Amino acid sequence: MKELDFSALLCSRLCHDLISPVGAISNGIEILNDEDDDVMRMEVMKLLELSASQTSNRLKFYRLAFGAAGAIGAVIPIRDAKSASESLFEDTAVNLQWNSEVGELNKNGVKLLLNMVLVASESLIRGGDIIVNVTIIGGQLNLEVSISAQRIIFQDKIRLTICGEVDEIETDPKIAPAYLAASVAKLLNSKVEYTPHNENSFTLSAKI
């Protein structure tokens, strides 16, 4: 895929994910301007607070997952990646557990890991568990994102894309994080591996 086409696809993904909470803020402000009932105004304020929090949390995560945080070759504290992930799933039915044997990763390693987290999490239809493990095996960093839930749907086209098994992707913004993860893994002389455990659990992993 051409870089310009992928940039447009990733921007579409960002707009898709941010339009709902930003739109809710806009609607809430309009209601406040016309509403005199104190109880109703209080409910609208709660909605505004929630929507503002969701917008902030998503931007915090996407800055690391999609953006160019830090200078070239910069390292990022693993706690920043953990905090961004925790914020993304705040007030959702997703339970996140994060374990790391290292204190920092280079920015491409963080980008790969967070996009693995994002792609894996979107298979959780009604919530579930995500376990992130960053370990050192044989001198290499091993990134693992494991998913388990009562029900998961992990589409074949997304699985094939994140594992680097397709050359061209559909013009579907939902696939953009999977393509980004595969591209970053390739830059790191690695690839994402998919390991199914049963119909309700799988692991994405990469060695860098």
C-alpha positions as CSV (number, residue, x, y, z in Angstrom):
1,M,0.0,0.0,0.0
2,K,1.3,3.5,-0.9
3,E,2.3,5.6,2.1
4,L,-0.2,8.4,1.1
5,D,-3.1,5.9,0.9
6,F,-2.2,4.4,4.3
7,S,-1.9,7.9,5.9
8,A,-5.4,8.6,4.7
9,L,-6.7,5.3,6.0
10,L,-5.1,5.9,9.4
11,C,-6.6,9.4,9.6
12,S,-10.0,7.9,8.8
13,R,-9.5,5.5,11.7
14,L,-8.7,8.3,14.1
15,C,-11.7,10.4,13.0
16,H,-14.0,7.3,13.3
17,D,-12.8,6.7,16.9
18,L,-13.0,10.3,18.0
19,I,-16.1,11.5,16.3
20,S,-18.5,9.9,18.9
21,P,-17.1,11.5,22.1
22,V,-16.3,14.8,20.4
23,G,-19.8,14.9,19.0
24,A,-21.3,14.1,22.4
25,I,-19.4,17.1,23.8
26,S,-20.8,19.4,21.1
27,N,-24.3,18.1,21.7
28,G,-24.0,18.5,25.4
29,I,-22.9,22.1,25.1
30,E,-25.9,22.8,22.9
31,I,-28.3,21.3,25.5
32,L,-26.7,23.3,28.3
33,N,-27.3,26.5,26.4
34,D,-31.0,25.7,26.2
35,E,-31.6,23.9,29.4
36,D,-32.7,25.6,32.7
37,D,-33.6,22.5,34.8
38,D,-30.8,22.0,37.3
39,V,-31.2,18.2,37.4
40,M,-30.9,17.9,33.6
41,R,-27.9,20.2,33.5
42,M,-26.2,18.0,36.1
43,E,-26.8,15.0,33.9
44,V,-25.5,16.8,30.9
45,M,-22.4,17.8,32.8
46,K,-21.7,14.1,33.6
47,L,-22.0,13.3,30.0
48,L,-19.6,16.1,29.1
49,E,-17.1,14.8,31.7
50,L,-17.3,11.3,30.4
51,S,-17.0,12.3,26.7
52,A,-14.0,14.6,27.5
53,S,-12.3,11.8,29.4
54,Q,-12.9,9.3,26.5
55,T,-11.5,11.8,24.0
56,S,-8.4,12.5,26.2
57,N,-7.8,8.8,26.9
58,R,-8.0,7.8,23.2
59,L,-5.7,10.6,22.1
60,K,-3.2,9.6,24.8
61,F,-3.1,6.1,23.5
62,Y,-3.1,7.0,19.8
63,R,-0.2,9.5,20.3
64,L,2.0,6.5,21.2
65,A,0.4,3.9,19.0
66,F,0.1,5.9,15.8
67,G,2.2,9.1,16.3
68,A,5.9,10.0,16.3
69,A,6.3,10.4,20.1
70,G,9.9,11.1,21.0
71,A,12.9,11.8,18.7
72,I,14.3,9.2,16.3
73,G,15.8,6.3,18.2
74,A,14.2,7.6,21.4
75,V,13.2,5.2,24.2
76,I,9.8,5.4,26.0
77,P,9.2,4.3,29.6
78,I,7.1,1.2,29.6
79,R,5.0,2.8,32.3
80,D,3.8,5.3,29.7
81,A,2.6,2.5,27.4
82,K,0.9,0.8,30.3
83,S,-0.8,4.0,31.5
84,A,-2.0,4.8,27.9
85,S,-3.5,1.3,27.7
86,E,-5.1,1.5,31.1
87,S,-6.7,4.8,30.1
88,L,-8.0,3.4,26.8
89,F,-9.9,0.7,28.6
90,E,-11.1,2.8,31.5
91,D,-14.8,2.4,32.3
92,T,-15.1,-0.5,29.8
93,A,-15.7,-4.3,30.2
94,V,-12.0,-5.0,29.3
95,N,-9.7,-6.1,32.2
96,L,-6.1,-5.4,31.5
97,Q,-3.1,-7.0,33.2
98,W,0.4,-5.7,32.3
99,N,3.6,-7.5,33.2
100,S,7.1,-6.3,32.1
101,E,10.6,-7.3,32.7
102,V,12.0,-4.1,31.2
103,G,11.6,-0.4,32.1
104,E,11.6,1.0,28.7
105,L,11.3,0.3,24.9
106,N,12.3,2.1,21.8
107,K,9.4,4.0,20.2
108,N,8.9,1.4,17.5
109,G,8.7,-1.3,20.0
110,V,6.1,0.6,21.9
111,K,4.2,1.3,18.6
112,L,4.2,-2.4,17.8
113,L,3.1,-3.4,21.2
114,L,0.3,-0.9,21.5
115,N,-1.1,-1.7,18.1
116,M,-1.0,-5.4,19.0
117,V,-3.0,-4.5,22.1
118,L,-5.5,-2.4,20.1
119,V,-6.0,-5.1,17.4
120,A,-6.4,-7.9,19.9
121,S,-8.8,-5.9,22.1
122,E,-11.2,-5.3,19.2
123,S,-11.9,-9.1,19.1
124,L,-13.6,-8.7,22.4
125,I,-17.3,-8.4,21.6
126,R,-18.6,-8.1,25.1
127,G,-15.4,-7.4,27.1
128,G,-12.9,-9.9,28.5
129,D,-9.3,-10.1,29.7
130,I,-6.1,-8.9,28.1
131,I,-2.7,-9.9,29.5
132,V,0.4,-8.1,28.2
133,N,3.7,-9.7,28.9
134,V,7.1,-8.1,28.0
135,T,9.9,-10.6,28.7
136,I,13.5,-11.2,27.8
137,I,14.1,-14.6,26.1
138,G,17.5,-15.6,24.8
139,G,18.6,-11.9,24.7
140,Q,15.5,-10.9,22.7
141,L,12.5,-8.9,23.9
142,N,9.3,-11.0,23.6
143,L,6.1,-9.0,23.3
144,E,2.9,-11.0,24.0
145,V,-0.7,-9.9,24.1
146,S,-3.1,-12.6,25.2
147,I,-6.9,-12.4,24.9
148,S,-9.6,-14.5,26.6
149,A,-13.4,-14.0,26.8
150,Q,-16.7,-15.8,26.7
151,R,-16.9,-14.7,23.1
152,I,-14.4,-13.3,20.6
153,I,-14.5,-12.5,16.9
154,F,-11.0,-12.2,15.3
155,Q,-11.6,-11.6,11.6
156,D,-9.4,-13.5,9.2
157,K,-8.5,-10.4,7.2
158,I,-7.3,-8.6,10.4
159,R,-5.3,-11.7,11.5
160,L,-3.7,-12.1,8.1
161,T,-2.9,-8.4,8.0
162,I,-1.2,-8.1,11.4
163,C,0.8,-11.3,10.7
164,G,2.1,-9.7,7.5
165,E,0.5,-12.3,5.2
166,V,-1.1,-9.8,2.8
167,D,0.6,-7.3,0.5
168,E,-2.4,-5.0,-0.1
169,I,-5.2,-4.3,2.4
170,E,-8.8,-3.3,1.9
171,T,-9.7,0.4,2.3
172,D,-11.1,-0.3,5.7
173,P,-10.0,2.0,8.5
174,K,-10.5,-0.8,11.0
175,I,-7.6,-2.7,9.5
176,A,-5.2,0.2,9.7
177,P,-3.7,-0.7,13.1
178,A,-3.1,-4.3,12.0
179,Y,-1.3,-3.0,8.9
180,L,0.7,-0.6,11.0
181,A,1.7,-3.3,13.5
182,A,2.9,-5.6,10.6
183,S,4.9,-2.7,9.0
184,V,6.6,-1.8,12.3
185,A,7.4,-5.4,13.0
186,K,9.0,-5.7,9.6
187,L,11.2,-2.6,10.3
188,L,12.3,-4.4,13.5
189,N,13.2,-7.5,11.5
190,S,10.4,-9.4,13.1
191,K,6.7,-10.4,12.5
192,V,3.6,-10.8,14.6
193,E,2.7,-14.5,15.3
194,Y,-0.8,-15.6,16.0
195,T,-1.3,-18.6,18.4
196,P,-4.9,-19.8,19.0
197,H,-5.5,-21.6,22.3
198,N,-9.2,-22.4,21.9
199,E,-12.3,-20.6,20.4
200,N,-12.2,-18.1,23.3
201,S,-8.5,-17.3,23.6
202,F,-5.5,-16.5,21.5
203,T,-2.1,-14.8,21.7
204,L,-0.3,-12.3,19.5
205,S,3.5,-12.2,19.9
206,A,6.6,-10.8,18.4
207,K,10.3,-11.0,19.2
208,I,12.4,-7.9,18.7
